[in-house]
């Protein structure tokens, strides 16, 4: 897809300082959106915002913990103050702790649920009333292939992403009559800092881990820019009749699963 498909729109993107979030912020800006970026990493986030503005786009960055209600409210209020409204919300931030239920600590379990699930609830609670006023909106949540099929030593992550898939469907039902579409993307292994951190958590070399992750029909891991293209599709008018969908973008990784 090409052209200014998000001209006149404002997109709020969490986890936008790196990986999929960064790629999506850059793509959305090229497609004409004003981009409100959110991340804990202020230095990296400001660099992306500067890259967008230097290229003639519009972007702001706000450091925030999106599992904190007050931070979510602050981010949304600034986005509306700067850009007037919010038309696209991409709940992309996420973390992973590679452990079984008997290995993982309670604090790590809580952290995964707070970042991967609670943040979506908090951001949507703030943004949906704004979309209702605008009489339109697209919410995109980052789930995972492991939200549809289980994986080894990833109990909290799988539980959190399964919750994202069903929360997405529930919100699509609740808000469809308000012309708000809610979908999620289920990426397969994508070459991001998070994927490389999994190797370290499991005590494996990054090269070996990425090689094993590439064992899927297309024979490679994904690129952040490829997931960003899926987010663009769900954000723009090309998907105007699409809601409640878990869009798998995984190089065929789940093709042979039940």
TASUL-V629884 format. One record per residue. N is the residue number from 1. RES is the residue in one small letter. NEAR is the number of other C-alpha atoms within 10 Angstrom. D_FIRST is the distance of its C-alpha to the first C-alpha in Angstrom with 2 decimals. Layout:
n->(N	N)
res->(RES	RES)
near->(NEAR	NEAR)
d_first->(D_FIRST	D_FIRST)
This chain:
n->(1	2	3	4	5	6	7	8	9	10	11	12	13	14	15	16	17	18	19	20	21	22	23	24	25	26	27	28	29	30	31	32	33	34	35	36	37	38	39	40	41	42	43	44	45	46	47	48	49	50	51	52	53	54	55	56	57	58	59	60	61	62	63	64	65	66	67	68	69	70	71	72	73	74	75	76	77	78	79	80	81	82	83	84	85	86	87	88	89	90	91	92	93	94	95	96	97	98	99	100	101	102	103	104	105	106	107	108	109	110	111	112	113	114	115	116	117	118	119	120	121	122	123	124	125	126	127	128	129	130	131	132	133	134	135	136	137	138	139	140	141	142	143	144	145	146	147	148	149	150	151	152	153	154	155	156	157	158	159	160	161	162	163	164	165	166	167	168	169	170	171	172	173	174	175	176	177	178	179	180	181	182	183	184	185	186	187	188	189	190	191	192	193	194	195	196	197	198	199	200	201	202	203	204	205	206	207	208	209	210	211	212	213	214	215	216	217	218	219	220	221	222	223	224	225	226	227	228	229	230	231	232	233	234	235	236	237	238	239	240	241	242	243	244	245	246	247	248	249	250	251	252	253	254	255	256	257	258)
res->(x	x	x	x	x	x	x	x	x	x	x	x	x	x	x	x	x	x	x	x	x	x	x	x	x	x	x	x	x	x	x	x	x	x	x	x	x	x	x	x	x	x	x	x	x	x	x	x	x	x	x	x	x	x	x	x	x	x	x	x	x	x	x	x	x	x	x	x	x	x	x	x	x	x	x	x	x	x	x	x	x	x	x	x	x	x	x	x	x	x	x	x	x	x	x	x	x	x	x	x	x	x	x	x	x	x	x	x	x	x	x	x	x	x	x	x	x	x	x	x	x	x	x	x	x	x	x	x	x	x	x	x	x	x	x	x	x	x	x	x	x	x	x	x	x	x	x	x	x	x	x	x	x	x	x	x	x	x	x	x	x	x	x	x	x	x	x	x	x	x	x	x	x	x	x	x	x	x	x	x	x	x	x	x	x	x	x	x	x	x	x	x	x	x	x	x	x	x	x	x	x	x	x	x	x	x	x	x	x	x	x	x	x	x	x	x	x	x	x	x	x	x	x	x	x	x	x	x	x	x	x	x	x	x	x	x	x	x	x	x	x	x	x	x	x	x	x	x	x	x	x	x	x	x	x	x	x	x)
near->(9	6	9	14	19	22	15	12	22	26	28	29	25	29	25	30	27	20	22	26	27	23	20	27	30	22	20	29	25	21	21	19	25	28	30	27	28	28	23	17	15	15	12	16	23	20	13	23	26	17	15	22	16	11	12	12	19	20	27	21	26	22	18	20	18	27	20	15	16	12	17	22	17	13	23	20	15	15	24	15	10	14	18	13	20	24	27	28	25	28	27	26	26	20	17	23	21	22	19	15	13	8	10	16	13	9	9	15	19	13	18	21	22	19	20	29	24	20	23	27	18	18	24	19	14	17	23	21	12	19	23	16	11	15	13	18	27	26	28	28	26	27	33	26	23	22	22	20	13	14	14	10	17	19	21	23	27	23	19	26	26	21	18	27	24	17	20	26	19	13	19	23	15	13	17	15	12	17	16	24	29	29	27	29	25	24	25	24	24	25	17	15	11	16	19	17	17	19	17	13	12	13	10	14	13	15	11	11	17	20	13	13	19	19	14	18	13	12	14	18	22	20	16	20	18	17	24	22	17	19	26	22	15	27	27	20	13	12	13	14	8	15	23	20	19	25	19	21	20	24	20	15	21	17	11	8	8	6)
d_first->(0.00	3.78	7.10	9.65	8.54	11.63	14.04	17.53	16.93	18.85	17.84	20.68	20.02	23.00	23.61	21.42	23.68	22.56	20.55	17.68	18.58	18.58	15.21	13.77	15.89	14.72	10.97	11.84	14.16	11.81	9.81	13.32	14.99	18.58	18.94	22.18	22.73	25.45	27.15	30.70	30.14	30.73	30.82	27.47	25.87	27.32	26.06	22.41	23.08	24.77	21.95	19.63	22.40	23.38	20.00	20.45	18.79	20.80	21.81	24.97	26.28	28.91	30.85	31.58	32.63	30.49	33.11	35.44	35.45	36.70	33.96	31.25	32.99	33.24	29.56	28.55	31.26	30.19	26.52	27.77	30.34	27.92	24.93	26.57	24.72	22.31	19.41	17.66	19.84	18.66	21.90	21.13	24.52	26.50	29.43	31.08	34.75	35.53	38.75	40.39	42.04	45.35	44.00	41.89	43.68	43.63	42.18	39.25	38.63	38.71	36.36	33.67	34.02	34.06	30.91	28.83	30.09	32.21	29.68	27.27	30.21	31.24	27.91	27.19	30.75	30.21	26.76	27.05	29.82	27.69	24.85	27.63	28.79	25.35	25.17	21.68	19.98	17.73	19.45	17.94	20.55	20.50	22.77	23.21	23.97	27.47	27.15	27.22	29.59	32.29	32.71	35.81	37.21	34.46	36.19	35.26	31.61	31.33	33.22	31.04	27.72	29.26	30.23	26.69	25.50	28.35	28.23	24.61	25.82	28.86	27.03	24.68	27.94	29.65	27.11	25.25	27.76	26.91	23.28	22.23	19.87	20.61	18.83	19.13	17.44	19.89	19.08	21.31	22.99	20.76	22.18	23.23	26.63	27.24	26.96	29.37	31.67	32.09	33.66	36.14	36.96	37.77	39.70	37.58	36.35	32.70	32.32	33.88	31.97	28.54	29.80	30.83	27.57	25.79	27.85	25.21	23.92	21.25	24.03	22.53	21.63	18.16	16.71	16.12	12.71	11.77	13.26	11.54	8.07	10.14	11.63	8.65	8.14	11.89	12.19	10.34	11.53	9.35	12.06	14.90	17.31	16.76	19.52	22.00	19.80	20.17	16.96	18.20	16.15	19.06	18.95	21.29	23.89	24.87	24.63	28.38	29.45	31.17)
